[in-house]
Amino acid sequence: MMSLISRLFWKSIPKPERMLLLSLVNEPNRQIIDKTLTQKHSFPSHFDQYQCIFIHTPKVAGISLVDALGFADSHSWHLPLKYYEATEQDKFNQYFKFGFVRNPWDRLFSAYQFLKQGGISNKDQSMSQLINHYSDFNDFVAKWLNEDSITSMIHLAPMYRFFENQHGHIAADFIGRYENLQQDYEVIRKRIGTGKTLPHKNASTKNDYKVQFSTKTIDKIALLYERDIVEFNYDFE
């Protein structure tokens, strides 16, 4: 971990300048740097209690999952698996490591809607202003989305990056699917021995996102999120 002098030096930099420096780093690595330099992060007590590590992938029902599992009070937001590998190696090797993924086209459209409506944080609101300059989702994808921009916002970052170890390999013990959320959540409940019933998703909204996509949008997302599609076996249909 960082020395006290290093942490004090980082904190001595005015916040706007710190945010500028962090903005030059791709997500989710930005989360690692921020937590390390500010010393904000401690290993969640619930992870120790149930000997597990939950990877909260953005826009994959993470809030519902941490609430149902009872992890909300000690939850770590959007930290990738390699962070725990580097900082808690014994626990990383011993604990049950899990998370969830989602169809990349559906997840991107969900993130777009979330940010368009203002999100939660100040950064989300800034992104909302940018998104609202575009006429619709297809216009946003065509004119703004590229290999660099998808790693500039945590909600848009490719999912595989959250499950990689320090050698670039997917290292989770179990990766559930948003499309099979109820059943895969039950696997988790039984494995770690905790959790209340997960509220059901609104089934009527399933696949509604597909009508929003032009052919060019479908193809561009397939290219930008190619590794997610391959690693987690997804297609548009």
Sequence and secondary structure as in RCSB ss.txt:
>XXXX:A:sequence
MMSLISRLFWKSIPKPERMLLLSLVNEPNRQIIDKTLTQKHSFPSHFDQYQCIFIHTPKVAGISLVDALGFADSH
SWHLPLKYYEATEQDKFNQYFKFGFVRNPWDRLFSAYQFLKQGGISNKDQSMSQLINHYSDFNDFVAKWLNEDSI
TSMIHLAPMYRFFENQHGHIAADFIGRYENLQQDYEVIRKRIGTGKTLPHKNASTKNDYKVQFSTKTIDKIALLY
ERDIVEFNYDFE
>XXXX:A:secstr
   HHHHHHHHHS HHHHHHHHHTS TTHHHHHHHHHHT     HHHHHHTEEEE  TTSSHHHHHHHHT GGG 
  S  HHHHHHH HHHHHHSEEEEEE  HHHHHHHHHHHHHTT SSHHHHHHHHHHTTSSSHHHHHHHT STTGG
GTSTTTS THHHHB TTS B  SEEEEGGGHHHHHHHHHHHHT         GGGTTGGGGG  HHHHHHHHHHT
HHHHHHTT    
